[in-house]
Amino acid sequence: MGFLDPRNLSWALALAVLALIYLRSRSRPTIEVSSLMLFDEVPAPVASVRHVRIDPLFWLEVAALTALVLAVAGLYAMEPARAGHGRSHALVFDLGAGMSAHQNDTSSLGEAKQSAREIIDAAPLGDEFSVITYALEAQVRVPQTQNLEAVRNAIDDLKAFAVPAHASALAAAMMRARGSSEIELFTDRPPSPRAIGDARMATQLHMHQVAHGDDNVAVVSLDPGIVDSSKGRAVLRNFSVKPRLAEVAIELDGHEAYHETLMFAPREQVVVPFGPLLAGGLLTAHILTPDAIAADNQRWVYAPSVRAGHALVLSPDASVRDDLARVLLAINPNFQIETADPAKYTPDKSAMRPFEAVVMHDCYLPGVPTDSTLLIYPPAKVPPTARIPGLVISDKTSPALLGNDRNEPAGDQAIVLAHARVLTLPEWMEAIAVGSRPGDLDLIPLAAIGRIPGGRIGILAFDIRDHLLLDPDRLDALVVAVSLIKRLTTPDNVQIVPTGSFASVPVVGPAQITSPDGSTMTVAPDKWGRVRLRPLEAGRYAIAAGGQTIDVFANYYDASESDLASIAAVPEATATSIAPEHASSAGPSQVQPLLLILAALALGAFFVESAILARHAARRWGLRHV
């Protein structure tokens, strides 16, 4: 048994108040006299405090109040559920990208919805249903209710997202559903025993594995190369066990750069070269042939322009200045790079024009005009004039670099950085690479980026001395640095992010966000002057505010969802019952509130108390005084 809302136990203070009333009233002696002696002076008797006598009335009142408190708190018991007697069902839906797979004009999620409707239609009168979904996280769409129309509407509104379905999200959904007498799980793949382990302890689980084909080709990655210098590459993969034809088109700002129909062998991965591109801009790769999953048929990347630009590199170490200049020239060969020692650098403000990028290593020099600043191994004390509100930089550490998409402990192959700062990032900054310290399970940010109306800020927390960026045995550090510089030099009106991640967009005033499906919503900026969104669909999100439009392109690719052939093939939707490990012969249990029983006990206690009081009054004064 347990409580539906334990906070209501605060009503138990009424028991303390009852005890205080009895203590106060019964601890005072009562002296009876035969008459009032108005004119005689009689010394007052000495009254000694005596032990409190607790009579049956007190225990009856305690019992009644206790029953009422437990009833208000929602005391319940688990009892075997019986058909036709208000069984509760939890409908749990997988909303990962694999559930959007189409076969014969029907998606896997569409089949799951139809199966759920049939279960609702066949349920006896009085049964309750809840709707729970999971992908990146679990969400209760409809709590337990007998309003079947609301349940059907919630099911009709479900749609699959362009994100993977995490096992941790499934485990969270099972935790939310375990209070039901039966769980109906709709998914396209067998769940891991660990994810459903808690629910199997006491609840009947019915798994509905919906069918789909494996006819899927995906854009795995897209590299624009260097404009006017090297070719770009697109990597595509056929996840089917059969040969596939796929029409592929690559466009630069709407102009075709590549268009071919390719033949893929079963399970083949193909590298498609194109270019070199003649100009920078937004590069898009499309698979035009329809297949099972549409979300992984397109991908965006920004090709940096090679127009002449000015960059400034400041570092007290001459070798670091040379290394950073080489990296910047590799990203944009037309960069005009100025290097200087920060202790000797004096900007000529009269002739100065804004830099496209300013890189500061082991220093901070305020007042340099630029829209993009990269701080590498910044000093522990950033001056108050810095335009980095909320950033805290503390002492050195020696972490292991984990990259931008791993959160497991560092292994033997992880790069150990000799010197790095410990960063506490403000809300407006996003960590794109993390690290772990020896003996510490917490992850620390090693690379971060943020956008505020004052400009773009990037930070590398580790020191790059001793040619760290050019060391072939430590290429992960170079990859993180190049990725950060490319994001800093991307135009302000374009952002490219993976689905499921958070994007921060600096705006002026309220912003209207248009999603890829055409839906719109209006949001207000936060105190940093930005709006945050989490794209769950692949495609273009248009953010209009202050007379300008900023485009956020969300890319999706995840092998675990795109690889439909790896899922055990099922000819049609199947349902499997998994009995609870500790099931009793009476069947699965469900919550049964004890409100009526407790209320009846309280009324019974009050009735007995009234009867005792009435009998006592009749004995003492007669029935006319009752």
GIWO-V385256 format. One record per backbone hydrogen bond with DSSP energy under -0.5 kcal/mol. NH is the residue of the N-H (numbers start at 1). CO is the residue of the C=O. Records with the same first field share a line. If there is no record, write none. Layout:
# GIWO-V385256
NH: CO  CO
This chain:
# GIWO-V385256
2: 76
4: 74
5: 73
8: 5
9: 6
10: 7
11: 8
12: 9
13: 10
14: 11
15: 12
16: 12
17: 13
18: 14
19: 15
20: 16
21: 17
22: 18
23: 19
24: 20
25: 21
26: 22
27: 23
28: 25
29: 27
32: 30
37: 35
38: 36
42: 40
47: 45
48: 46
54: 52
55: 53
58: 55
59: 55
60: 56
61: 57
62: 58
63: 59
64: 60
65: 61
66: 62
67: 63
68: 64
69: 65
70: 66
71: 67
72: 68
73: 69
74: 70  71
75: 70
76: 2
77: 592
79: 77  590
81: 588
85: 82
89: 128
90: 182
91: 89  130
92: 90  184
93: 91  132
94: 186
95: 93  134
97: 163
99: 96
100: 97
101: 98
102: 292
103: 106
106: 103
108: 101
109: 99
111: 107
112: 108
113: 109
114: 110
115: 111
116: 112
117: 113
118: 114
119: 115
120: 116
121: 117
122: 118
123: 119  120
127: 124
128: 87
129: 145
130: 89
131: 142
132: 91
133: 139
134: 93
135: 137
139: 133
141: 131  139
142: 131
145: 129
148: 146
151: 147
152: 148
153: 149
154: 150
155: 151
156: 152
157: 153
158: 155
161: 95
162: 536
163: 161
166: 135  164
170: 166
171: 167
172: 168
173: 169
174: 170
175: 171
176: 172
177: 173
178: 174
180: 177
181: 88
182: 88
183: 204
184: 90
185: 183  206
186: 92  184
187: 185  208
195: 192
196: 192
197: 194
200: 196
201: 197  198
202: 199
203: 199
204: 181
205: 578
206: 183  204
207: 205  576
208: 185  206
209: 207  574
210: 187  208
216: 214
218: 237
219: 296
220: 218  235
221: 235
223: 233
227: 225
228: 277
229: 226
230: 226
232: 274
233: 223
234: 272
235: 221
236: 234  270
237: 218
238: 268
239: 216  237
244: 264
246: 262
248: 246  260
249: 286
250: 258
251: 284
252: 255
253: 251  282
255: 252
257: 250
258: 250
260: 248
262: 246  260
264: 244  262
267: 240
268: 265
270: 236
272: 234  270
273: 271
274: 232
281: 303
283: 281  301
284: 251
285: 299
286: 249
287: 297
288: 247  286
289: 247
292: 215
294: 292
297: 294
298: 295
299: 285
301: 283
303: 281  301
304: 302
309: 334
311: 336
312: 357
313: 338
314: 359
315: 340
316: 361
318: 316
321: 317
322: 318
323: 319
324: 320
325: 321
326: 322
327: 323
328: 324
329: 325
330: 326
331: 327
332: 328
335: 332
336: 309
337: 335
338: 311
340: 313
342: 340
344: 341
345: 341
346: 344
349: 347
351: 348
352: 348
355: 369
356: 310
357: 310
358: 372
359: 312
360: 358  374
361: 314  359
362: 360  376
366: 364
368: 365
369: 367
371: 355
373: 456
374: 358
375: 373  458
376: 360  374
377: 375  460
382: 380
386: 383
388: 386
391: 388
392: 424
394: 422
397: 420
400: 436
401: 415
402: 434
403: 434
414: 411
415: 401
416: 414
417: 399  415
420: 397
421: 461
422: 394  395
423: 421  445
424: 392
425: 423
429: 426
430: 449
432: 447
433: 447
434: 403
435: 444
436: 400
437: 442
440: 437
444: 435
446: 433
447: 433
448: 459
449: 430
450: 457
451: 428
452: 455
453: 528
455: 452
456: 371
457: 450
458: 373
459: 448
460: 375
461: 446  459
462: 446
463: 419
468: 464
470: 467
471: 468
472: 470
474: 471
475: 472
477: 474
478: 474
479: 475
480: 476
481: 477
482: 478
483: 479
484: 480
485: 481
486: 482
487: 483
488: 484
489: 485
490: 487
494: 491
495: 551
497: 553
499: 555
500: 535
501: 498
503: 533
505: 531
507: 529
509: 507
511: 523
512: 544
513: 511  521
514: 512  542
515: 513  519
518: 515
521: 513
523: 511
526: 530
529: 526
531: 505
533: 503
535: 501  533
539: 554
541: 552
542: 514  540
543: 541  550
544: 512  542
545: 543  548
548: 545
550: 543
551: 493
552: 541
553: 495  551
554: 539  552
555: 497  553
556: 298
561: 558
562: 558
563: 559
564: 562
565: 239
566: 563
567: 564
574: 209
576: 207
578: 205
579: 577
581: 200
582: 201
583: 580
587: 584
589: 202
590: 79
591: 179
592: 77
594: 75
598: 594
599: 595
600: 596
601: 597
602: 598
603: 599
604: 600
605: 601
606: 602
607: 603
608: 604
609: 605
610: 606
611: 607
612: 608
613: 609
614: 610
615: 611
616: 612
617: 613
618: 614
619: 615
620: 616
621: 617
622: 617  618
625: 622
626: 623
